[in-house]
Amino acid sequence: MSGSRAFRALLVVALAGALVFLTLPIVAIFADTSPGRLLDSLDDPTAQDALWLSLKTTLLALAIIIAIGTPAAYLLATRDFRGRAIVQTLVELPLVLPPAAAGIGLLAALGPHGILGGALQDAGIQLVLQTSGVVVALVFVASPFYLRQAEAAFSAVPPTVIQASRTLGAGEAATFLRVVIPTARPGLLAGAALAWGRALGEFGATLMFAGSFRGITQTVPLAIYDRFSVDFPGALALSAVLVCVSFALLLSVKFVTGRGALGFAAR
């Protein structure tokens, strides 16, 4: 019994240590940022431009991720084919890719002198140092979060449900739209929230590929970095806004997937 108590105490101490270490910097942001300063930062035209650009580009990136990632994840979840593990690994690679490497890779692929640079220029498409480049960078770094969650959600759909739909005469596309997606909706929404949160916090690849120009490519993380050396309280205020949005997104994931506060109440 004493051994069990000691082990439980060790678990509590470990959790408490992790919680303090991980939350202290977040608490410090709000401790050093008064509500008045936070509101004043939102009145700053530069901050407003960054917030609006972040909202616009992340929502557009999320729409692209969902439109392409949903059928791609369904294919990975329901089909066995040669090289499937390699494809999954390649899809997940941006998760562990350093931001600088992601930015360099985008430049090497889509920059003026990149692999597809000539074709893009011939088509009149410019991505580097443009708002469209921000969207591309966000899609690149955030899409694996949605793809992984969506694949897991589709894999959890009972095969009997799909078979019943097909037996009743529905085609594969109709079954996918009317049965599979509604059944997997909680997982898909959770993946979308995680991808959106990752896009909101993206910094490195965006900076290297699209630069940081107010109203064009300067998202909230880039605005925070820009203010860091000249207006630290302003940087703290913008950081507080980003923390609040990220917290709301993560909390929504807990409720959508049935975990967190609601999950504890159900136990």
Backbone as CSV, one residue per row, in Angstrom:
resi,resn,N_x,N_y,N_z,CA_x,CA_y,CA_z,C_x,C_y,C_z
1,MET,0.833,-1.206,0.000,0.000,0.000,0.000,0.867,1.257,0.000
2,SER,1.912,1.231,0.827,2.796,2.385,0.895,3.471,2.621,-0.442
3,GLY,3.790,1.498,-1.130,4.390,1.645,-2.453,3.441,2.287,-3.446
4,SER,2.148,1.918,-3.369,1.151,2.505,-4.257,0.984,3.989,-3.961
5,ARG,0.985,4.334,-2.670,0.852,5.741,-2.306,2.049,6.545,-2.797
6,ALA,3.220,5.982,-2.669,4.422,6.679,-3.130,4.382,6.879,-4.645
7,PHE,3.896,5.859,-5.347,3.815,5.973,-6.800,2.811,7.042,-7.203
8,ARG,1.645,7.063,-6.508,0.645,8.083,-6.795,1.183,9.481,-6.498
9,ALA,1.932,9.587,-5.411,2.540,10.875,-5.073,3.533,11.310,-6.147
10,LEU,4.294,10.339,-6.666,5.243,10.642,-7.731,4.523,11.142,-8.982
11,LEU,3.383,10.514,-9.302,2.604,10.946,-10.459,2.092,12.366,-10.285
12,VAL,1.605,12.672,-9.088,1.083,14.005,-8.806,2.199,15.053,-8.904
13,VAL,3.358,14.728,-8.343,4.493,15.659,-8.384,4.931,15.895,-9.832
14,ALA,4.963,14.819,-10.623,5.364,14.952,-12.018,4.388,15.846,-12.787
15,LEU,3.086,15.612,-12.577,2.079,16.428,-13.251,2.156,17.884,-12.797
16,ALA,2.332,18.087,-11.488,2.428,19.450,-10.970,3.641,20.173,-11.544
17,GLY,4.774,19.476,-11.625,5.968,20.086,-12.187,5.796,20.454,-13.649
18,ALA,5.194,19.524,-14.414,4.957,19.795,-15.825,3.989,20.959,-16.004
19,LEU,2.939,20.972,-15.171,1.927,22.024,-15.275,2.522,23.397,-14.961
20,VAL,3.318,23.466,-13.906,3.936,24.744,-13.549,4.877,25.217,-14.655
21,PHE,5.699,24.311,-15.151,6.682,24.692,-16.174,6.004,25.152,-17.455
22,LEU,4.926,24.465,-17.845,4.277,24.767,-19.121,3.336,25.963,-19.049
23,THR,2.795,26.243,-17.880,1.825,27.336,-17.774,2.436,28.641,-17.265
24,LEU,3.589,28.563,-16.607,4.184,29.776,-16.040,4.448,30.852,-17.101
25,PRO,5.046,30.517,-18.246,5.243,31.566,-19.262,3.927,32.167,-19.749
26,ILE,2.878,31.333,-19.837,1.577,31.840,-20.298,0.985,32.772,-19.259
27,VAL,1.069,32.358,-17.979,0.567,33.213,-16.903,1.337,34.527,-16.877
28,ALA,2.643,34.464,-17.137,3.472,35.667,-17.106,3.038,36.675,-18.167
29,ILE,2.572,36.184,-19.308,2.102,37.094,-20.364,0.960,37.953,-19.846
30,PHE,0.006,37.315,-19.175,-1.158,38.056,-18.681,-0.823,38.851,-17.422
31,ALA,0.165,38.379,-16.645,0.567,39.120,-15.445,1.222,40.444,-15.818
32,ASP,1.917,40.465,-16.958,2.606,41.680,-17.395,1.786,42.500,-18.377
33,THR,0.552,42.062,-18.661,-0.291,42.771,-19.621,-1.607,43.141,-18.952
34,SER,-1.808,44.423,-18.744,-3.051,44.876,-18.137,-4.172,44.837,-19.163
35,PRO,-5.430,44.699,-18.713,-6.553,44.725,-19.666,-6.576,45.990,-20.503
36,GLY,-6.206,47.122,-19.880,-6.178,48.373,-20.636,-5.151,48.334,-21.745
37,ARG,-3.977,47.801,-21.435,-2.918,47.703,-22.451,-3.335,46.749,-23.565
38,LEU,-4.035,45.689,-23.189,-4.502,44.730,-24.183,-5.490,45.385,-25.143
39,LEU,-6.403,46.170,-24.599,-7.377,46.863,-25.450,-6.703,47.931,-26.306
40,ASP,-5.725,48.623,-25.721,-4.996,49.638,-26.489,-4.261,49.020,-27.664
41,SER,-3.728,47.804,-27.454,-2.990,47.145,-28.536,-3.908,46.798,-29.697
42,LEU,-5.171,46.521,-29.390,-6.119,46.179,-30.444,-6.548,47.411,-31.241
43,ASP,-6.332,48.595,-30.675,-6.652,49.830,-31.387,-5.520,50.275,-32.309
44,ASP,-4.359,49.658,-32.157,-3.212,50.005,-32.996,-3.459,49.512,-34.421
45,PRO,-3.360,50.390,-35.431,-3.598,49.966,-36.815,-2.712,48.806,-37.258
46,THR,-1.466,48.801,-36.792,-0.568,47.703,-37.163,-1.073,46.378,-36.614
47,ALA,-1.531,46.385,-35.360,-2.063,45.168,-34.759,-3.338,44.727,-35.455
48,GLN,-4.192,45.680,-35.800,-5.436,45.351,-36.491,-5.158,44.731,-37.856
49,ASP,-4.167,45.295,-38.561,-3.791,44.726,-39.863,-3.307,43.291,-39.710
50,ALA,-2.480,43.058,-38.677,-1.935,41.716,-38.457,-3.043,40.735,-38.074
51,LEU,-3.955,41.176,-37.208,-5.053,40.301,-36.792,-5.967,39.963,-37.967
52,TRP,-6.305,40.953,-38.763,-7.170,40.719,-39.914,-6.493,39.801,-40.932
53,LEU,-5.199,40.035,-41.185,-4.474,39.202,-42.145,-4.383,37.768,-41.640
54,SER,-4.124,37.594,-40.342,-4.059,36.242,-39.776,-5.393,35.533,-39.926
55,LEU,-6.480,36.234,-39.620,-7.801,35.624,-39.737,-8.103,35.230,-41.177
56,LYS,-7.821,36.130,-42.097,-8.121,35.881,-43.504,-7.291,34.738,-44.067
57,THR,-5.983,34.769,-43.830,-5.106,33.758,-44.429,-5.293,32.387,-43.782
58,THR,-5.516,32.361,-42.458,-5.678,31.056,-41.803,-6.995,30.395,-42.204
59,LEU,-8.049,31.176,-42.351,-9.329,30.601,-42.772,-9.252,30.092,-44.209
60,LEU,-8.567,30.836,-45.069,-8.400,30.378,-46.447,-7.550,29.115,-46.495
61,ALA,-6.477,29.095,-45.704,-5.628,27.899,-45.643,-6.419,26.713,-45.104
62,LEU,-7.242,26.945,-44.093,-8.038,25.867,-43.514,-9.031,25.314,-44.526
63,ALA,-9.644,26.188,-45.320,-10.583,25.730,-46.347,-9.880,24.836,-47.364
64,ILE,-8.672,25.223,-47.759,-7.900,24.408,-48.710,-7.531,23.068,-48.083
65,ILE,-7.093,23.105,-46.832,-6.697,21.880,-46.137,-7.861,20.905,-46.043
66,ILE,-9.039,21.410,-45.682,-10.210,20.541,-45.543,-10.649,19.993,-46.897
67,ALA,-10.654,20.854,-47.917,-11.127,20.435,-49.236,-10.249,19.336,-49.830
68,ILE,-8.947,19.443,-49.661,-8.025,18.454,-50.236,-7.710,17.347,-49.241
69,GLY,-7.581,17.718,-47.986,-7.171,16.744,-46.984,-8.218,15.716,-46.635
70,THR,-9.503,16.074,-46.742,-10.554,15.125,-46.366,-10.564,13.894,-47.275
71,PRO,-10.657,14.043,-48.591,-10.606,12.840,-49.431,-9.258,12.126,-49.373
72,ALA,-8.154,12.909,-49.217,-6.832,12.279,-49.124,-6.739,11.413,-47.876
73,ALA,-7.234,11.919,-46.749,-7.207,11.153,-45.503,-8.099,9.917,-45.601
74,TYR,-9.224,10.049,-46.284,-10.126,8.904,-46.444,-9.456,7.795,-47.255
75,LEU,-8.721,8.193,-48.278,-7.993,7.206,-49.084,-6.969,6.479,-48.229
76,LEU,-6.204,7.225,-47.432,-5.186,6.609,-46.581,-5.808,5.707,-45.516
77,ALA,-7.008,6.056,-45.066,-7.643,5.290,-43.993,-8.324,4.024,-44.483
78,THR,-8.715,3.990,-45.751,-9.561,2.882,-46.219,-8.912,2.022,-47.301
79,ARG,-7.731,2.367,-47.737,-7.095,1.600,-48.811,-5.714,1.130,-48.377
80,ASP,-5.425,-0.131,-48.681,-4.081,-0.663,-48.493,-3.395,-0.718,-49.858
81,PHE,-2.244,-0.104,-49.954,-1.520,-0.116,-51.222,-0.022,-0.112,-50.943
82,ARG,0.729,-0.511,-51.919,2.180,-0.588,-51.755,2.750,0.827,-51.541
83,GLY,3.570,0.966,-50.528,4.166,2.266,-50.222,3.301,3.150,-49.337
84,ARG,2.215,2.588,-48.787,1.309,3.389,-47.962,2.027,3.987,-46.755
85,ALA,2.876,3.211,-46.114,3.600,3.716,-44.940,4.521,4.871,-45.324
86,ILE,5.118,4.781,-46.504,5.997,5.861,-46.958,5.186,7.123,-47.221
87,VAL,4.014,6.956,-47.852,3.152,8.104,-48.123,2.722,8.759,-46.811
88,GLN,2.337,7.963,-45.827,1.939,8.516,-44.528,3.091,9.272,-43.882
89,THR,4.291,8.719,-43.994,5.457,9.382,-43.421,5.728,10.721,-44.104
90,LEU,5.609,10.743,-45.423,5.827,11.991,-46.159,4.776,13.039,-45.797
91,VAL,3.549,12.588,-45.608,2.474,13.514,-45.230,2.739,14.106,-43.845
92,GLU,3.300,13.306,-42.949,3.544,13.754,-41.580,4.872,14.489,-41.420
93,LEU,5.735,14.448,-42.420,7.078,15.015,-42.298,7.091,16.486,-41.895
94,PRO,6.195,17.340,-42.418,6.226,18.747,-41.991,6.015,18.947,-40.496
95,LEU,5.466,17.936,-39.798,5.277,18.049,-38.355,6.604,18.200,-37.619
96,VAL,7.644,17.539,-38.114,8.932,17.549,-37.435,9.981,18.347,-38.191
97,LEU,9.600,18.930,-39.310,10.541,19.704,-40.109,10.809,21.042,-39.435
98,PRO,12.062,21.437,-39.240,12.340,22.748,-38.643,11.735,23.862,-39.502
99,PRO,11.219,24.918,-38.869,10.609,26.009,-39.642,11.521,26.599,-40.714
100,ALA,12.806,26.730,-40.390,13.736,27.269,-41.380,13.837,26.349,-42.592
101,ALA,13.872,25.050,-42.340,13.939,24.096,-43.449,12.657,24.131,-44.268
102,ALA,11.513,24.315,-43.603,10.243,24.416,-44.321,10.246,25.632,-45.235
103,GLY,10.726,26.765,-44.721,10.786,27.976,-45.544,11.724,27.829,-46.717
104,ILE,12.892,27.252,-46.481,13.850,27.033,-47.559,13.278,26.078,-48.596
105,GLY,12.598,25.030,-48.133,11.993,24.075,-49.049,10.942,24.718,-49.938
106,LEU,10.116,25.593,-49.349,9.108,26.300,-50.147,9.760,27.202,-51.179
107,LEU,10.830,27.879,-50.784,11.546,28.725,-51.745,12.161,27.899,-52.870
108,ALA,12.750,26.754,-52.497,13.380,25.904,-53.498,12.369,25.281,-54.449
109,ALA,11.140,25.118,-53.976,10.115,24.500,-54.819,9.301,25.523,-55.593
110,LEU,8.923,26.619,-54.915,7.964,27.556,-55.497,8.510,28.962,-55.691
111,GLY,9.761,29.189,-55.298,10.367,30.505,-55.478,10.657,30.807,-56.931
112,PRO,11.082,32.025,-57.239,11.356,32.415,-58.636,12.339,31.495,-59.340
113,HIS,13.301,30.967,-58.586,14.293,30.062,-59.171,14.079,28.626,-58.708
114,GLY,12.900,28.331,-58.209,12.615,27.001,-57.706,12.190,26.039,-58.796
115,ILE,11.882,24.825,-58.361,11.511,23.763,-59.303,10.301,24.166,-60.147
116,LEU,9.295,24.731,-59.505,8.082,25.143,-60.217,8.021,26.653,-60.428
117,GLY,9.107,27.338,-60.098,9.103,28.792,-60.192,8.827,29.307,-61.593
118,GLY,9.466,28.696,-62.569,9.265,29.132,-63.948,7.835,28.940,-64.411
119,ALA,7.258,27.790,-64.093,5.876,27.512,-64.500,4.907,28.478,-63.829
120,LEU,5.163,28.802,-62.553,4.295,29.739,-61.850,4.400,31.138,-62.457
121,GLN,5.608,31.549,-62.795,5.772,32.869,-63.401,5.101,32.938,-64.761
122,ASP,5.208,31.881,-65.541,4.541,31.847,-66.846,3.025,31.948,-66.699
123,ALA,2.511,31.411,-65.594,1.069,31.468,-65.349,0.655,32.763,-64.658
124,GLY,1.625,33.628,-64.398,1.321,34.904,-63.746,1.059,34.794,-62.264
125,ILE,1.566,33.729,-61.645,1.341,33.507,-60.211,2.606,33.860,-59.446
126,GLN,2.475,34.747,-58.466,3.579,35.117,-57.600,3.227,34.770,-56.161
127,LEU,4.107,34.052,-55.514,3.859,33.610,-54.146,4.816,34.244,-53.138
128,VAL,6.073,34.376,-53.519,7.078,34.908,-52.604,6.779,36.378,-52.299
129,LEU,6.787,36.714,-50.997,6.537,38.074,-50.515,5.128,38.555,-50.842
130,GLN,4.204,37.612,-50.989,2.818,37.944,-51.283,1.900,37.284,-50.244
131,THR,0.678,37.814,-50.138,-0.295,37.218,-49.221,-0.577,35.769,-49.588
132,SER,-0.600,35.479,-50.877,-0.815,34.102,-51.321,0.299,33.185,-50.820
133,GLY,1.502,33.736,-50.692,2.607,32.950,-50.156,2.401,32.597,-48.697
134,VAL,1.768,33.505,-47.942,1.436,33.204,-46.550,0.491,32.014,-46.488
135,VAL,-0.522,32.014,-47.356,-1.486,30.917,-47.375,-0.784,29.603,-47.703
136,VAL,0.108,29.611,-48.670,0.835,28.400,-49.043,1.651,27.882,-47.870
137,ALA,2.350,28.782,-47.177,3.159,28.374,-46.032,2.279,27.785,-44.926
138,LEU,1.127,28.398,-44.697,0.228,27.902,-43.652,-0.320,26.526,-44.000
139,VAL,-0.677,26.331,-45.247,-1.177,25.019,-45.677,-0.098,23.963,-45.491
140,PHE,1.127,24.303,-45.823,2.224,23.342,-45.736,2.460,22.883,-44.299
141,VAL,2.479,23.826,-43.356,2.824,23.452,-41.981,1.632,22.927,-41.196
142,ALA,0.406,23.306,-41.576,-0.759,22.947,-40.772,-1.508,21.721,-41.280
143,SER,-1.394,21.412,-42.559,-2.192,20.323,-43.123,-1.944,18.963,-42.464
144,PRO,-0.705,18.617,-42.030,-0.527,17.299,-41.391,-1.377,17.126,-40.134
145,PHE,-1.658,18.210,-39.415,-2.472,18.095,-38.207,-3.885,17.642,-38.560
146,TYR,-4.418,18.174,-39.653,-5.760,17.757,-40.063,-5.731,16.368,-40.673
147,LEU,-4.745,16.085,-41.501,-4.681,14.794,-42.178,-4.574,13.640,-41.191
148,ARG,-3.742,13.794,-40.177,-3.585,12.727,-39.185,-4.883,12.490,-38.414
149,GLN,-5.508,13.570,-37.985,-6.742,13.435,-37.216,-7.869,12.893,-38.087
150,ALA,-7.946,13.363,-39.331,-8.999,12.897,-40.235,-8.819,11.421,-40.567
151,GLU,-7.590,11.002,-40.794,-7.341,9.589,-41.082,-7.765,8.712,-39.903
152,ALA,-7.440,9.152,-38.683,-7.845,8.402,-37.500,-9.370,8.364,-37.365
153,ALA,-10.019,9.482,-37.677,-11.482,9.537,-37.581,-12.139,8.608,-38.593
154,PHE,-11.624,8.583,-39.815,-12.183,7.695,-40.841,-11.910,6.229,-40.514
155,SER,-10.745,5.952,-39.937,-10.413,4.571,-39.570,-11.330,4.051,-38.476
156,ALA,-11.875,4.962,-37.653,-12.741,4.560,-36.546,-14.189,4.339,-36.963
157,VAL,-14.539,4.686,-38.203,-15.905,4.468,-38.677,-16.130,2.956,-38.829
158,PRO,-17.148,2.377,-38.187,-17.372,0.925,-38.285,-17.603,0.489,-39.729
159,PRO,-16.893,-0.511,-40.198,-17.097,-0.995,-41.576,-18.533,-1.443,-41.829
160,THR,-19.212,-1.920,-40.792,-20.593,-2.377,-40.977,-21.508,-1.237,-41.394
161,VAL,-21.226,-0.025,-40.921,-22.031,1.135,-41.298,-21.866,1.420,-42.795
162,ILE,-20.639,1.329,-43.251,-20.377,1.575,-44.671,-21.010,0.476,-45.520
163,GLN,-20.865,-0.759,-45.076,-21.435,-1.886,-45.825,-22.956,-1.803,-45.888
164,ALA,-23.575,-1.379,-44.792,-25.036,-1.243,-44.785,-25.485,-0.196,-45.789
165,SER,-24.743,0.904,-45.870,-25.092,1.953,-46.820,-24.960,1.459,-48.259
166,ARG,-23.890,0.721,-48.526,-23.689,0.200,-49.875,-24.748,-0.852,-50.211
167,THR,-25.137,-1.661,-49.219,-26.160,-2.684,-49.440,-27.501,-2.057,-49.806
168,LEU,-27.777,-0.876,-49.230,-29.029,-0.181,-49.500,-29.016,0.565,-50.837
169,GLY,-27.922,0.429,-51.562,-27.874,0.984,-52.907,-27.116,2.279,-53.066
170,ALA,-26.556,2.821,-51.998,-25.790,4.063,-52.106,-24.423,3.776,-52.710
171,GLY,-23.978,4.641,-53.590,-22.655,4.499,-54.182,-21.569,4.899,-53.202
172,GLU,-20.327,4.706,-53.599,-19.221,5.005,-52.691,-19.163,6.492,-52.362
173,ALA,-19.372,7.339,-53.375,-19.338,8.777,-53.127,-20.476,9.208,-52.210
174,ALA,-21.681,8.683,-52.451,-22.825,9.032,-51.609,-22.628,8.538,-50.187
175,THR,-22.068,7.350,-50.037,-21.787,6.820,-48.706,-20.771,7.689,-47.983
176,PHE,-19.772,8.128,-48.709,-18.741,8.991,-48.131,-19.345,10.296,-47.623
177,LEU,-20.211,10.915,-48.436,-20.771,12.213,-48.084,-21.869,12.126,-47.027
178,ARG,-22.717,11.092,-47.129,-23.905,11.033,-46.278,-23.739,10.182,-45.028
179,VAL,-22.757,9.289,-45.039,-22.600,8.368,-43.903,-21.254,8.554,-43.213
180,VAL,-20.171,8.459,-43.993,-18.837,8.457,-43.397,-18.512,9.810,-42.762
181,ILE,-18.705,10.892,-43.504,-18.356,12.214,-42.972,-19.184,12.564,-41.732
182,PRO,-20.526,12.364,-41.746,-21.267,12.644,-40.506,-20.810,11.806,-39.317
183,THR,-20.457,10.544,-39.578,-20.003,9.686,-38.487,-18.648,10.146,-37.948
184,ALA,-17.780,10.591,-38.838,-16.427,11.005,-38.443,-16.348,12.489,-38.095
185,ARG,-17.496,13.186,-38.081,-17.483,14.640,-37.909,-16.731,15.120,-36.670
186,PRO,-16.899,14.515,-35.486,-16.146,15.015,-34.327,-14.638,15.011,-34.543
187,GLY,-14.124,13.923,-35.118,-12.688,13.864,-35.378,-12.249,14.858,-36.426
188,LEU,-13.080,15.072,-37.432,-12.747,16.035,-38.484,-12.735,17.454,-37.925
189,LEU,-13.697,17.773,-37.078,-13.739,19.105,-36.471,-12.540,19.320,-35.553
190,ALA,-12.169,18.282,-34.815,-10.999,18.390,-33.950,-9.739,18.620,-34.781
191,GLY,-9.605,17.897,-35.888,-8.456,18.089,-36.758,-8.430,19.484,-37.358
192,ALA,-9.594,19.992,-37.727,-9.667,21.339,-38.281,-9.256,22.384,-37.250
193,ALA,-9.697,22.192,-36.005,-9.336,23.134,-34.950,-7.833,23.107,-34.682
194,LEU,-7.244,21.911,-34.664,-5.802,21.798,-34.444,-5.017,22.428,-35.592
195,ALA,-5.465,22.197,-36.815,-4.791,22.792,-37.978,-4.903,24.308,-37.952
196,TRP,-6.079,24.808,-37.576,-6.265,26.254,-37.512,-5.367,26.871,-36.437
197,GLY,-5.293,26.211,-35.285,-4.419,26.703,-34.234,-2.961,26.713,-34.662
198,ARG,-2.542,25.668,-35.373,-1.153,25.621,-35.860,-0.903,26.727,-36.877
199,ALA,-1.879,26.984,-37.736,-1.728,28.044,-38.732,-1.645,29.417,-38.073
200,LEU,-2.438,29.631,-37.027,-2.421,30.921,-36.336,-1.056,31.198,-35.706
201,GLY,-0.375,30.156,-35.261,0.905,30.334,-34.601,2.111,30.216,-35.503
202,GLU,1.910,29.991,-36.784,3.029,29.785,-37.699,3.889,31.044,-37.816
203,PHE,5.206,30.838,-37.799,6.139,31.960,-37.843,7.268,31.757,-38.847
204,GLY,8.075,30.716,-38.628,9.327,30.568,-39.356,9.186,30.427,-40.855
205,ALA,8.379,29.473,-41.298,8.235,29.245,-42.742,7.608,30.453,-43.424
206,THR,6.653,31.094,-42.751,6.014,32.283,-43.314,7.023,33.407,-43.489
207,LEU,7.858,33.628,-42.486,8.848,34.697,-42.545,9.833,34.477,-43.685
208,MET,10.310,33.258,-43.851,11.323,32.983,-44.868,10.734,32.974,-46.273
209,PHE,9.496,32.523,-46.401,8.911,32.386,-47.735,8.152,33.633,-48.167
210,ALA,7.447,34.269,-47.236,6.599,35.404,-47.609,7.088,36.733,-47.050
211,GLY,8.027,36.710,-46.109,8.507,37.952,-45.531,7.540,38.504,-44.496
212,SER,7.816,39.738,-44.073,6.987,40.378,-43.050,6.717,41.819,-43.457
213,PHE,5.645,42.030,-44.204,5.262,43.350,-44.675,3.848,43.652,-44.196
214,ARG,3.715,44.770,-43.518,2.442,45.128,-42.908,1.309,45.141,-43.933
215,GLY,0.230,44.471,-43.584,-0.949,44.434,-44.442,-0.845,43.473,-45.605
216,ILE,0.335,42.899,-45.818,0.540,41.988,-46.954,0.901,40.594,-46.475
217,THR,1.923,40.498,-45.632,2.358,39.179,-45.157,2.592,39.134,-43.655
218,GLN,2.427,40.254,-42.951,2.730,40.284,-41.517,1.547,39.789,-40.702
219,THR,1.577,38.524,-40.343,0.556,37.933,-39.487,0.856,38.275,-38.026
220,VAL,0.005,37.828,-37.118,0.182,38.173,-35.705,1.527,37.698,-35.144
221,PRO,1.970,36.440,-35.384,3.280,36.042,-34.863,4.416,36.914,-35.384
222,LEU,4.339,37.318,-36.640,5.378,38.187,-37.198,5.296,39.589,-36.602
223,ALA,4.079,40.062,-36.323,3.923,41.370,-35.686,4.473,41.356,-34.265
224,ILE,4.287,40.226,-33.572,4.849,40.097,-32.223,6.371,40.192,-32.280
225,TYR,6.964,39.490,-33.218,8.426,39.528,-33.375,8.890,40.930,-33.743
226,ASP,8.132,41.608,-34.610,8.496,42.955,-35.046,8.454,43.941,-33.883
227,ARG,7.532,43.746,-32.946,7.386,44.646,-31.804,8.312,44.298,-30.649
228,PHE,8.875,43.114,-30.690,9.610,42.599,-29.532,10.674,43.569,-29.029
229,SER,11.458,44.135,-29.923,12.593,44.964,-29.512,12.227,46.430,-29.301
230,VAL,11.085,46.871,-29.809,10.745,48.293,-29.717,9.518,48.563,-28.846
231,ASP,8.672,47.583,-28.675,7.440,47.762,-27.901,7.087,46.441,-27.227
232,PHE,7.851,46.110,-26.184,7.648,44.820,-25.517,6.251,44.684,-24.917
233,PRO,5.698,45.719,-24.259,4.314,45.589,-23.765,3.320,45.320,-24.886
234,GLY,3.520,45.967,-26.045,2.648,45.704,-27.182,2.771,44.271,-27.676
235,ALA,4.008,43.750,-27.679,4.223,42.358,-28.075,3.533,41.412,-27.094
236,LEU,3.589,41.744,-25.800,2.903,40.932,-24.798,1.395,40.943,-25.016
237,ALA,0.853,42.108,-25.347,-0.591,42.217,-25.552,-1.039,41.379,-26.744
238,LEU,-0.301,41.458,-27.840,-0.638,40.637,-29.009,-0.482,39.156,-28.687
239,SER,0.535,38.825,-27.915,0.732,37.431,-27.513,-0.451,36.947,-26.683
240,ALA,-0.978,37.818,-25.823,-2.122,37.450,-24.998,-3.338,37.144,-25.867
241,VAL,-3.531,37.935,-26.913,-4.643,37.678,-27.837,-4.486,36.309,-28.479
242,LEU,-3.270,36.009,-28.934,-3.017,34.728,-29.591,-3.204,33.565,-28.622
243,VAL,-2.775,33.746,-27.377,-2.946,32.701,-26.369,-4.432,32.432,-26.128
244,CYS,-5.223,33.486,-26.039,-6.668,33.320,-25.797,-7.331,32.553,-26.941
245,VAL,-6.986,32.915,-28.162,-7.573,32.232,-29.316,-7.138,30.769,-29.342
246,SER,-5.862,30.508,-29.098,-5.349,29.143,-29.113,-5.987,28.305,-28.007
247,PHE,-6.158,28.900,-26.826,-6.801,28.195,-25.719,-8.238,27.832,-26.077
248,ALA,-8.948,28.778,-26.700,-10.331,28.508,-27.087,-10.404,27.380,-28.112
249,LEU,-9.460,27.353,-29.048,-9.452,26.293,-30.052,-9.184,24.934,-29.422
250,LEU,-8.192,24.868,-28.533,-7.872,23.597,-27.885,-9.016,23.124,-27.002
251,LEU,-9.651,24.055,-26.312,-10.779,23.684,-25.470,-11.943,23.157,-26.307
252,SER,-12.141,23.770,-27.471,-13.207,23.300,-28.356,-12.935,21.878,-28.828
253,VAL,-11.652,21.542,-29.035,-11.295,20.172,-29.425,-11.705,19.196,-28.330
254,LYS,-11.467,19.565,-27.070,-11.828,18.686,-25.958,-13.330,18.426,-25.924
255,PHE,-14.120,19.463,-26.134,-15.570,19.300,-26.086,-16.080,18.532,-27.298
256,VAL,-15.500,18.813,-28.466,-15.949,18.136,-29.682,-15.679,16.645,-29.614
257,THR,-14.509,16.285,-29.061,-14.138,14.870,-28.993,-14.663,14.191,-27.732
258,GLY,-15.406,14.935,-26.895,-15.995,14.329,-25.710,-15.042,14.131,-24.573
259,ARG,-13.903,14.852,-24.591,-12.942,14.743,-23.497,-12.894,16.044,-22.736
260,GLY,-12.030,16.131,-21.746,-11.915,17.348,-20.978,-12.970,17.407,-19.901
261,ALA,-13.537,18.606,-19.709,-14.474,18.817,-18.603,-15.702,17.931,-18.731
262,LEU,-16.246,17.851,-19.937,-17.412,17.006,-20.127,-17.070,15.542,-19.920
263,GLY,-15.871,15.159,-20.353,-15.464,13.773,-20.203,-15.338,13.368,-18.738
264,PHE,-14.804,14.281,-17.890,-14.677,13.963,-16.482,-16.058,13.832,-15.841
265,ALA,-16.992,14.688,-16.296,-18.319,14.648,-15.711,-19.029,13.335,-16.044
266,ALA,-18.668,12.759,-17.191,-19.332,11.537,-17.637,-18.792,10.307,-16.947
267,ARG,-17.613,10.412,-16.353,-17.020,9.220,-15.761,-17.646,8.868,-14.438
